[in-house]
């Protein structure tokens, strides 16, 4: 069991409050048993999360839809667990879903983990989504500075030259100046696109 999965199971143990179903799901070896939890009505959220994260880490794509819902949850630990599982799932739909969540202004308060996931995935969708999200965060009095910073750091990690204009603009914002300068220093000269592969 990897460290993030161990953290998830311990958190959900507290939520389950001694439920026998919790012990059964933690011990389950049959992916079908876990997948059944995702489609059965009336199951508690902790059970769905536990099943989805376990399946995702194991590379079972039946977890995809449940994990995407959790990635956009209001509870940050659930988002973090979903992002971890999605990064290991290997589903080609993941980057498109994360990009849609990161650029959805109606859900921007919950975009931090989709932004971080896009950085980790290094998919063709990653840099364009982070550029779009960061451009919107540079508006005066935008309250989502943590998301803006994650975009700046992500664009630096991706090293995509298309980010140069928005990172240059971000350098004019006091909270982002240092990170934007560091990100710009990581970009290739010319039109090289490091983060598209």
Helices and strands as residue ranges (DSSP letters): H 3-16, H 20-27, H 31-39, H 45-57, G 61-63, H 64-71, H 76-89, H 94-102, G 105-110, H 112-121, H 124-137, H 145-158, G 161-163, H 164-170, H 177-186, G 194-196
